[in-house]
Amino acid sequence: MIHHSTVSLDYLLSLLNRGRDAGIDTHPGFQSAADIAHQWALLYQWRAKGYTYAPPCDNVTPDGRCAGHEKE
């Protein structure tokens, strides 16, 4: 069985906060204000589902981590 890797939503929140605090023009990885807004929206959607991790695939546990896939 294989599993996808993921990161915690708290970590992603810290990255978004750093991007906001540094300004989008000086923070690598953020293309525009719309990009940051989209990332915030995803984070809050995942939290509303009860996830503590960013879901890496469609087969996730209640906390958002990959539940595993059969090896092909």
Protein Blocks (a to p, Z undefined) as FASTA:
>chain_A
ZZdddddfklmmmmmmmmmmnopklmghiabfklmmmmmmmmmmmmmnopabdcfbfbdc
fkopaebjadZZ
